[in-house]
Amino acid sequence: MYAMVEIKGKQYKAEEGALLRVEKVQAQAGDVVEFDSVLMIRKDDDIQLGSPYVKGASLKAVVEDHGREKKIIVFKYKRRKNYKRKHGHRQAYSLLRVKEIAGA
């Protein structure tokens, strides 16, 4: 059984026991978070589609850890104009362990 769930504007395929890397969630490590924006649930050959979300369905996950991605360098350059800009970015993320897919 798996579900397609929307978390912070991005879609993820979640199975029970799976580990998801999502944008940072405002919760402490060990907290249980619940997401109601389930787009689809598949259990064996039975598929429930939402429009846009499946009614009564939710996903419960445990926050395992927080971290930051590898640094990405953003470099802007215009030739012959003496214009150079260098900027770095590290995206924050949370690791979620899927505990339960309810409403299936």
C-alpha positions in Angstrom: 0.0 0.0 0.0 1.2 3.5 -0.8 -0.1 7.0 -1.0 0.8 10.2 -3.0 0.8 13.1 -0.5 1.4 16.8 -0.9 3.8 18.3 1.6 4.7 22.0 1.4 3.7 22.2 -2.3 5.6 19.1 -3.4 4.3 15.6 -4.1 5.9 12.5 -2.5 5.2 8.8 -2.8 4.8 7.4 0.8 4.8 3.9 2.0 4.5 2.7 5.6 7.9 2.6 7.1 9.5 4.6 4.3 11.8 7.6 5.0 10.9 10.9 3.2 13.2 13.9 2.8 11.0 16.9 2.7 11.4 20.7 3.2 11.9 21.6 6.8 8.9 21.0 9.0 8.4 23.1 12.1 8.5 20.2 14.7 11.1 18.8 17.0 12.8 15.4 16.4 10.5 12.6 17.7 7.3 14.6 17.2 4.4 13.0 15.2 3.1 15.2 12.4 0.0 14.6 10.3 -0.7 15.6 6.7 -4.3 15.7 5.4 -3.4 16.5 1.8 -3.4 13.0 0.4 -3.9 13.0 -3.4 -4.2 9.2 -4.0 -4.2 5.9 -2.1 -3.4 2.6 -3.6 -4.1 -0.7 -1.7 -3.6 -3.8 -3.8 -5.8 -3.2 -6.8 -8.0 -0.6 -5.1 -7.2 3.0 -6.0 -8.8 6.0 -4.4 -8.3 9.3 -6.2 -9.1 12.7 -4.7 -10.3 15.8 -6.3 -7.9 17.3 -5.2 -7.6 15.4 -1.9 -9.0 12.1 -0.7 -11.7 12.8 1.9 -10.9 11.4 5.4 -7.4 10.3 4.5 -4.3 11.4 6.3 -0.6 10.4 6.7 1.1 10.3 10.1 4.9 10.5 10.2 7.5 10.8 12.9 10.2 13.5 12.5 13.5 11.7 12.8 16.1 14.5 12.1 16.7 17.9 10.6 19.6 18.9 8.3 20.9 21.0 5.5 21.7 19.9 1.9 25.0 20.3 0.2 25.8 24.0 -0.7 24.8 25.1 -4.2 26.7 28.0 -5.7 24.8 30.6 -7.7 27.1 32.6 -9.9 25.9 35.5 -12.1 28.2 37.0 -14.7 27.9 39.6 -17.5 30.8 39.8 -19.8 32.6 43.1 -20.4 30.4 44.9 -17.9 32.4 44.2 -14.7 29.5 42.4 -13.2 30.0 39.2 -11.1 27.9 38.0 -8.2 28.5 34.8 -6.2 25.9 33.5 -3.8 25.6 30.2 -1.9 22.5 28.4 -0.7 21.9 25.4 1.6 18.3 24.1 1.7 17.0 22.9 5.1 15.2 19.5 5.2 13.5 17.1 7.6 13.6 13.4 7.5 10.2 11.8 8.1 9.5 8.2 8.9 6.0 7.3 7.6 4.1 5.7 10.5 0.6 5.2 9.2 -1.6 5.9 6.1 -5.1 6.4 7.5 -8.4 6.3 5.6 -7.4 3.5 3.1 
